[in-house]
Amino acid sequence: MDIRDGVVVVTGASSGIGRETALALAHAGAHPVLLARRRGALDEVAERCRRHGARPVVAPADVTDGEAVQQVADTALQRHGRLDGWVNAASVMEFGTVLDVPPEDVRRVLDVNLMGAVHGCRAALPPMIAEGRGAVVNVSSILGVIALPFGAGYTMTKFGLRGLGVSLRQELRLNEVTGVGVSTVLPAAVDTPIWSAAGNRTARTPHPPPPVADPGDVAQAVLERLRVPRRETVVGALPARALVYAHAFLPEVVERVFATVFDMIGLRGDGPARPGAGNLFAPVHAVDQEASCSRASLSRASMRCRSRKP
């Protein structure tokens, strides 16, 4: 798709990767449709998009509600007359062992991260197929390749998003649909509010383990996949990408190393953990939505966050 003047729905647009993607789209001349639960945060993102000349649409909705997601697609078509792209970036996390995390919390993570993307694809693809053009980008993770200990629910969804992309590409090909692309982006750990807002059933505080990806870099990768769809794209520093590729040849070794490193660095006893479901069922307003600025991260994202003026 042509980004300039394109109409793109972005889920999870109130913070993190979704927010950065919406702003990058506006800067590139597109008109983002902003979907998330918190209208106030979406209004702030929309105002920043307007500074770039974009005509954003604020569309508060919960991605677990398929009818509400469909209404967002309908609103985009009514406002702009077309739907060029859809980015499934909405995501939540919860930390804890499979035995400690309540089943209802696991189900909620699955509903938001995976079923939310299913609802998005079901809303986006019919008008794109009818027009013979369009692009869907699902934001997975390198955790869709290498499983995360103490985060089974999140990991299951990221594996599932990769499978969803493969199935959709096969179905489009077998139905001889051309001009419509489905891509999957797999970032390394990103320093966003998802870490501080996550549910937590451990006695430790989660931090994104280095090397940490810049959310702006992930957003640019998403835009590139909107422009030119590609099966899967890994985003992050060379060590993170190397870890993914090494997993194809030495899966057990990589999994052991990854689990040990995350246990030592990703979950720390350096501060009070916030027990409970976090933002799974309702937004956590106390979280800084610009960026999490975790103490653990020395990434470009966190350095940029520290230097920002209010």
TORMARBA-868013 format. One record per atom (N, C-alpha, C): residue in three letters; x, y, z. Coordinates in steps of 0.02 Angstrom, whole numbers, plus 50000, padded with zeros to 5 digits. Example, Ala and Ser with C-alpha at 12.3 -4.5 7.8 and 13.67 -1.06 7.14 Angstrom:
2
ALA506604971650390 ALA506154977550390 ALA506604983550390 SER506424988850354 SER506844994750357 SER506455000250394 
This chain:
310
MET500424994150000 MET500005000050000 MET500445006250000 ASP500155011749977 ASP500495018149979 ASP500325021350046 ILE500835022650087 ILE500715025350153 ILE500395032250150 ARG500635036550107 ARG500365043350103 ARG499635043150084 ASP499225046450126 ASP498495046750118 ASP498155040050131 GLY498535035050154 GLY498235028650170 GLY497825029050235 VAL497325024750239 VAL496895024350299 VAL497075017750334 VAL497335018350395 VAL497595012450430 VAL497315012250501 VAL496995006850519 VAL496765005750587 VAL497355002950628 VAL497465005750687 VAL497995003350732 VAL497665001550798 THR497694995250817 THR497444993350883 THR497994994250935 GLY497784995250997 GLY498284996651049 GLY498615003351038 ALA498255008151008 ALA498565014450987 ALA498665019451044 SER498465017751105 SER498535022451161 SER499225022451191 SER499635017251179 SER500295016951210 SER500745012151172 GLY501375012251190 GLY501845007151165 GLY501925007151090 ILE501985001151062 ILE502095000250991 ILE501525003150950 GLY500905002150973 GLY500335004750937 GLY500345012350932 ARG500515015650987 ARG500555022950987 ARG501105025350940 GLU501695022350944 GLU502245024450901 GLU502075023150827 THR501715017750814 THR501515016250744 THR501025021550718 ALA500545023450760 ALA500065028550740 ALA500415035150724 LEU500885037150767 LEU501245043350756 LEU501685042950694 ALA502005037150684 ALA502415036350624 ALA501995036650561 LEU501405033750563 LEU500955034050506 LEU500765041250490 ALA500585044950542 ALA500395051950532 ALA500975055950502 HIS501575054750528 HIS502165058250503 HIS502295056550430 ALA502105050350409 ALA502215048250340 ALA501645050250294 GLY501135053750321 GLY500595056250280 GLY499975052150279 ALA499935047050321 ALA499345042750324 ALA498835045650373 HIS498245042650375 HIS497705044750419 HIS497535038850465 PRO497825038550524 PRO497715032750568 PRO497035032950601 VAL496755027050609 VAL496145026050648 VAL496365022850713 LEU496265026250769 LEU496555024550833 LEU496075020450875 LEU496255014150887 LEU495825009650925 LEU496175007450989 ALA495865008651045 ALA496105006351111 ALA495535007551160 ARG495645005851223 ARG495115006451272 ARG495045013551301 ARG495585017351303 ARG495595023651340 ARG495525029651293 ARG494925032651294 ARG494795038351250 ARG495275044151263 GLY495405045651327 GLY495845051251343 GLY496535050551312 ALA496815044451316 ALA497475043251287 ALA497445043651211 LEU496905041151182 LEU496825041451109 LEU496755048751085 ASP496405052851124 ASP496335059851106 ASP497015063251103 GLU497455061551151 GLU498125064451152 GLU498525062251091 VAL498485055851074 VAL498835053351014 VAL498555056750952 ALA497895057450948 ALA497575060450890 ALA497805067650881 GLU497875071350936 GLU498105078250932 GLU498805078550903 ARG499235074050924 ARG499915073950897 ARG499915071950823 CYS499455067550804 CYS499405065750732 CYS499185071650690 ARG498745075750717 ARG498495081550679 ARG499045086550665 ARG499555086850709 ARG500105091450698 ARG500485089750634 HIS500425083550611 HIS500755081450549 HIS500285081950489 GLY499695084850500 GLY499215085550445 GLY498755079650435 ALA498785074650480 ALA498365068750474 ALA497645070250496 ARG497185066250473 ARG496495066650494 ARG496325060250533 PRO496545059750595 PRO496445053550633 PRO495725052750654 VAL495535046550665 VAL494885044850693 VAL494995041550760 VAL494685044150812 VAL494735041150878 VAL494165036150886 ALA494335029950899 ALA493835024650901 ALA493935020250963 PRO493705022451021 PRO493795018351082 PRO493415011751076 ALA493755006351090 ALA493444999751087 ALA493904994751121 ASP493614989251142 ASP493984983651170 ASP494054978451115 VAL494664976451098 VAL494774971851042 VAL494474964951055 THR494304963451117 THR493984956951131 THR493254956851109 ASP492974962651093 ASP492284963351071 ASP492284963550995 GLY492114957950963 GLY492144957550891 GLY491674962550857 GLU491084963650884 GLU490614968350855 GLU490884975550858 ALA491204977250915 ALA491484983950922 ALA492054985050872 VAL492464979850862 VAL493004980450813 VAL492724981250743 GLN492204977650727 GLN491884978350661 GLN491614985450652 GLN491344988350705 GLN491084995150701 GLN491645000150686 VAL492234998750714 VAL492805003250699 VAL492985002950625 ALA492984996850597 ALA493114996250525 ALA492584999850484 ASP491954999150505 ASP491405002550470 ASP491485010150474 THR491705012550533 THR491795019750543 THR492355022350497 ALA492895018550492 ALA493445020550447 ALA493205021050375 LEU492805016250354 LEU492545016250286 LEU492065022150275 GLN491665023650325 GLN491195029250319 GLN491555035950317 ARG492075036650358 ARG492435043050362 ARG492875044250301 HIS493215039050279 HIS493725039850227 HIS493555036450161 GLY493065032050161 GLY492865028750100 GLY493275022750081 ARG493765021050122 ARG494185015250107 ARG494555013050169 LEU494855007150166 LEU495255004450220 LEU495865001250189 ASP496445004450198 ASP497055002250163 ASP497484997550205 GLY497474998450271 GLY497914994450313 GLY497614993350382 TRP497854988050414 TRP497634986550483 TRP498234983750521 VAL498374986650579 VAL498934984450621 VAL498664981850687 ASN498764975450699 ASN498544972450762 ASN499124972850812 ALA499114978050854 ALA499654979150902 ALA499424978850975 ALA498774978150987 ALA498524977851056 ALA498794971651091 SER499044972651152 SER499354967051187 SER499374968351262 VAL499294963051301 VAL499364963351374 VAL499794957451396 MET500064957951457 MET500494952651484 MET500304951151556 GLU500494945151578 GLU500474943551648 GLU501044938751664 PHE501384940051719 PHE501954935951739 PHE501754931351797 GLY502004925251793 GLY501874920251844 GLY501904913351813 THR501974908351855 THR501984901551829 THR501294899451805 VAL501264894351764 VAL500624891751740 VAL500184889751799 LEU500484887351853 LEU500094885251911 LEU499864891051954 ASP500194896851949 ASP500014902551991 ASP499534907451958 VAL499554908151892 VAL499124912951858 VAL498424910151852 PRO497914913751875 PRO497224911251872 PRO497014909951799 PRO496634904651787 PRO496414903051718 PRO496054908851684 GLU495664912751723 GLU495304918351692 GLU495784923651667 ASP496364924351701 ASP496864929151677 ASP497194926651613 VAL497344920251610 VAL497624917351549 VAL497134918351491 ARG496504917051504 ARG496004917751452 ARG495964924951427 ARG496024929651473 ARG496004936751453 ARG496594938551408 VAL497194936151425 VAL497774937451383 VAL497664934551313 LEU497394928451310 LEU497244925451246 LEU496724929451207 ASP496224931851243 ASP495684935651209 ASP495944942151180 VAL496354945751219 VAL496604952251196 VAL497114951351139 ASN497624947451152 ASN498194947151106 ASN498044943151043 LEU497684937651051 LEU497564933150994 LEU496874934150963 MET496354933551003 MET495684934550976 MET495584941750953 GLY495914946450986 GLY495884953350963 GLY496144954050892 ALA496684950450876 ALA496954950450808 ALA496484946850760 VAL496184941450783 VAL495694937950740 VAL495114942650723 HIS494854946250773 HIS494314950950759 HIS494544956350710 GLY495164958750719 GLY495414963750673 GLY495464961250602 CYS495724955150593 CYS495794952250526 CYS495104951150494 ARG494634948850533 ARG493954947650506 ARG493614954150485 ALA493774959650519 ALA493484966050501 ALA493844969250442 ALA494504968250438 ALA494914971750387 ALA494914968250320 LEU494954961750319 LEU495074958250256 LEU494504958650205 PRO493864958050224 PRO493334958350173 PRO493354964550129 PRO493394970750158 PRO493434976550113 PRO494074976750072 MET494624974250100 MET495254974150062 MET495204969250004 ILE494924963450016 ILE494844958449963 ILE494384961149909 ALA493854964649929 ALA493384967549880 ALA493734972649836 GLU494194976549865 GLU494544981649826 GLU495174979049791 GLY495394972949811 GLY495984970149780 GLY496634973249803 ARG496624976449862 ARG497234979549888 ARG497174980549963 GLY497734980449997 GLY497734981550069 GLY498274977450103 ALA498404979050166 ALA498924975550204 ALA498724975050277 VAL498824969050305 VAL498724967850376 VAL499404966150406 VAL499564969250463 VAL500184967750499 VAL500004965650569 ASN500204959650588 ASN500104957150656 ASN500764957850694 VAL500744961050752 VAL501344961850792 VAL501404956050840 SER501854951450825 SER501994945750869 SER502604947550912 SER503094943250917 SER503684944450959 SER504184938850946 ILE504804939950965 ILE505274934350962 ILE505064929051013 LEU504614930951059 LEU504334925951105 LEU503824921551069 GLY503694922951007 GLY503314918350965 GLY503764913050934 VAL504404913550948 VAL504894908550925 VAL505214905050984 ILE505404908951035 ILE505724906351095 ILE505274907751154 ALA505024902651187 ALA504534903551240 ALA504824907151300 LEU504394911051333 LEU504584914951392 LEU504374911151455 PRO504844909751500 PRO504644906851565 PRO504274912151605 PHE503784909951645 PHE503374914351686 PHE502944919051644 GLY502824917151582 GLY502394921151539 GLY502054916851486 ALA501784911151507 ALA501514906351459 ALA500944909151418 GLY500494912951451 GLY499924915651414 GLY500144920251358 TYR500584924851373 TYR500844929451323 TYR501204925651267 THR501614920851286 THR501984916951237 THR501514913151191 MET500994910151218 MET500514906551177 MET500204911051124 THR500054917351143 THR499744921851095 THR500224923751040 LYS500864924551057 LYS501344926651006 LYS501504920950958 PHE501524914850983 PHE501554909050938 PHE500934908850895 GLY500354910050925 GLY499734909850888 GLY499684914950833 LEU499954920950845 LEU499934926150793 LEU500344924050732 ARG500894920650744 ARG501274918150686 ARG500864913050647 GLY500534908550683 GLY500104903650649 GLY499534906950612 LEU499234912050642 LEU498694915650609 LEU498924918550543 GLY499524921550544 GLY499784924450482 GLY499894919250428 VAL500184913550447 VAL500294908150398 VAL499634905750368 SER499144904550411 SER498504902050387 SER498164907050340 LEU498184913450358 LEU497864918450316 LEU498204918950248 ARG498874918750247 ARG499224919150183 ARG499054913150139 GLN499004907250169 GLN498824901350130 GLN498114901950103 GLU497654904250145 GLU496954904850123 GLU496884909950067 LEU497224915550072 LEU497204920650019 LEU497484917849953 ARG498034914149959 ARG498344911349899 ARG497884906149867 LEU497604901649907 LEU497174896349881 LEU496534899049850 ASN496314904849876 ASN495714908049848 ASN495894913149793 GLU496524913049772 GLU496764917149717 GLU496644924549729 VAL496734926649792 VAL496674933749810 VAL497354936949800 THR497374942149760 THR497994945849748 THR497924952949773 GLY498484956049787 GLY498474963049808 GLY498374964149882 VAL498254958849920 VAL498144959349992 VAL498694955450028 GLY499064958850072 GLY499624955650106 GLY499494954850180 VAL499764949550209 VAL499744948350281 VAL500454947150306 SER500694951350350 SER501384950950375 SER501384950250451 THR501924947450476 THR502014946750548 THR502674949950568 VAL502654954450617 VAL503254957750642 VAL503414954650710 LEU504054952950720 LEU504274949650782 LEU504814953950816 PRO504604958550860 PRO505104962650895 PRO505444958850952 ALA506044960950969 ALA506354958951031 ALA505994962651088 ALA506224961951150 ALA505924965551206 ALA505944973051191 VAL505384976451204 VAL505324983551191 VAL505154987051256 ASP505484992751269 ASP505364996451331 ASP504745000651324 THR504164997751339 THR503525001051335 THR503144999951401 PRO502575003151410 PRO502195002351472 PRO501914995351484 ILE501964990951436 ILE501684984251445 ILE502014980751505 TRP502644982351519 TRP503004979051574 TRP502754981451642 SER502674988051649 SER502454990651714 SER501704989851725 ALA501324989051671 ALA500604988151678 ALA500394980851680 ALA500864976451671 ALA500694969251666 ALA500424966451731 GLY500014961251724 GLY499824957451782 GLY500444953951809 ASN500434952551874 ASN501034949751904 ASN500834945151962 ARG501004938851957 ARG500884934052010 ARG501544931452039 THR502084935252028 THR502734933452056 THR502874938252114 ALA503424937152148 ALA503644941752201 ALA504194946352176 ARG504254946752110 ARG504794950752081 ARG504504955752031 THR504924960452010 THR504714965751965 THR504984964451895 PRO504544964351843 PRO504774962951775 PRO505124968851743 HIS505634967351703 HIS505994972351663 HIS506114969451594 PRO506114973551542 PRO506294970951476 PRO507034969051474 PRO507194962751460 PRO507904960751460 PRO508274963551399 PRO508884965851408 PRO509264968351351 PRO509474962651305 PRO509604964351240 PRO509554970951210 PRO508834972951196 VAL508644978951216 VAL507954981251212 VAL507854985151147 ALA507314983551112 ALA507164986851048 ALA506834993651060 ASP506974998251016 ASP506665004851017 ASP505965004150986 PRO505435006451021 PRO504765006050991 PRO504705009750925 GLY505105014950917 GLY505095018450852 GLY505355014150796 ASP505865009950810 ASP506115005350759 ASP505595000150741 VAL505224997850791 VAL504684992950777 VAL504154996250734 ALA503975002350750 ALA503475005950710 ALA503695006650638 GLN504335008250627 GLN504575008950558 GLN504555002250522 ALA504684996750557 ALA504634990150527 ALA503924988650508 VAL503444990650550 VAL502734989750534 VAL502554993650471 LEU502784999850466 LEU502635003950407 LEU502925000750344 GLU503524997950350 GLU503834994850292 GLU503434988750270 ARG503164985050317 ARG502754979150299 ARG502074981350271 LEU501834987150290 LEU501234989750258 LEU501384991550185 ARG501964994550175 ARG502164996350106 ARG502294990150064 VAL502704985650091 VAL502904979650054 VAL502804973650101 PRO502254970150096 PRO502134964350140 PRO502684959050132 ARG502854956150189 ARG503344950750191 ARG503124945950246 ARG503294939750236 ARG503044934550281 ARG503164936150355 GLU503784936650376 GLU503964938150445 GLU504584942550447 THR504584947250495 THR505154951850502 THR505344952150576 VAL505964950450592 VAL506214950950660 VAL506514957950669 VAL506334961250724 VAL506564968050737 VAL506954968150803 GLY507544971050802 GLY507934971550864 GLY508674971550848 ALA509074972150901 ALA509804972150893 ALA510044965350868 LEU510644965350842 LEU510934959250813 LEU510904953250861 PRO511074953950926 PRO511044948150970 PRO510344945050974 ALA509834949150974 ALA509144946550977 ALA508974942750913 ARG509154945650856 ARG509024942350792 ARG509424935850787 ALA510044935950811 ALA510464929950809 ALA510164924450852 LEU509864926350908 LEU509554921450953 LEU508984917750917 VAL508594921450879 VAL508044918450842 VAL508304913550789 TYR508804915650753 TYR509074911350700 TYR509424905250730 ALA509774906150786 ALA510114900550818 ALA509614895450844 HIS509034897650862 HIS508524893150888 HIS508324887950837 ALA508364889650773 ALA508184884850720 ALA508654878950719 PHE509274879850743 PHE509774874550739 PHE509904871250807 LEU509864875250861 LEU510004872650928 LEU509454874850976 PRO508844872550965 PRO508284874951005 PRO508354873851080 GLU508574867951100 GLU508604866551171 GLU509124870951206 VAL509704871851174 VAL510234875951203 VAL509994883151210 VAL509704885851157 VAL509474892751157 VAL508924893751209 GLU508474888951215 GLU507934889651264 GLU508204889551335 ARG508694885451348 ARG508994885251415 ARG509344891851432 VAL509724894451384 VAL510084900751395 VAL509584906451404 PHE509084906651361 PHE508584912051364 PHE508224911951430 ALA508004906051453 ALA507644905451516 ALA508074907751574 THR508714905751575 THR509164907551629 THR509274915051632 VAL509384918051573 VAL509504925251571 VAL508894929051593 PHE508304926951570 PHE507694930551589 PHE507564929951664 ASP507694924051691 ASP507594923051763 ASP508054927451804 MET508654928851779 MET509134932851815 MET509034940351804 ILE508834942251743 ILE508804949351724 ILE508094951851715 GLY507664947851685 GLY506994950051669 GLY506534950751729 LEU506624946551779 LEU506234946951840 LEU506704948051898 ARG506634953851931 ARG507104955751983 ARG506744957152048 GLY507114956252102 GLY506844957952167 GLY507084964752190 ASP507114969652142 ASP507404976152157 ASP506884981352175 GLY506284979352185 GLY505754984052201 GLY505114980452215 PRO504614983852240 PRO503984980552257 PRO503614978352194 ALA503474971952189 ALA503054969552134 ALA502344971852144 ARG501974972552090 ARG501284974552095 ARG500844968352083 PRO500644964952137 PRO500264958752127 PRO499574960152100 GLY499314955452061 GLY498654956252034 GLY498644955951958 ALA498074957751929 ALA497964956951857 ALA498204962851816 GLY498474968051847 GLY498724973751808 GLY498184976751764 ASN498344977851701 ASN497874981051655 ASN497484976051613 LEU497464969751634 LEU497134964751592 LEU496394966351581 PHE496044968151634 PHE495324969051629 PHE495114976351628 ALA495554980851648 ALA495414988051647 ALA496064991751640 PRO496064997551607 PRO496685001251598 PRO496985003351665 VAL497645003551668 VAL497995005951727 VAL498205013051713 HIS497845017851740 HIS497955024851723 HIS498585027651753 ALA498845024451806 ALA499445027151839 ALA500075026051798 VAL500035021751748 VAL500625020151708 VAL500785025851661 ASP501415027751656 ASP501635032851608 ASP501565029851538 GLN501105032551498 GLN500975029651433 GLN501465031851379 GLU501885036751394 GLU502375038851343 GLU502895033351334 ALA503145030651388 ALA503625025151388 ALA503725023151460 SER503925016951471 SER503965014551540 SER504585017151576 CYS505125018651539 CYS505745021251569 CYS505965016751627 SER505965010251617 SER506155005651671 SER506875006751691 ARG507025005651754 ARG507695006651778 ARG508185001851745 ALA507914996051723 ALA508364990951696 ALA508624992551627 SER508254996651590 SER508414997451519 SER508885003251507 LEU509395002051467 LEU509845007351445 LEU509795008051369 SER509205006051342 SER509095006251270 SER509025013451247 ARG509045014251181 ARG508915020851153 ARG508215023251171 ALA507735018551175 ALA507055020451192 ALA507025023651261 SER507355020451309 SER507315023151377 SER507725029551383 MET508285030051348 MET508675036151351 MET508275041851321 ARG507925040551266 ARG507505045651236 ARG506945047651284 CYS506675042551319 CYS506135043951366 CYS506365048451423 ARG506955047151449 ARG507205051051504 ARG507335058251484 SER507495059251420 SER507665065951397 SER507065069951376 ARG506475066951371 ARG505885070551348 ARG505655075551400 LYS505435081151377 LYS505145086151422 LYS504395084651429 PRO504095086151486 PRO503375085051495 PRO502985088951443 
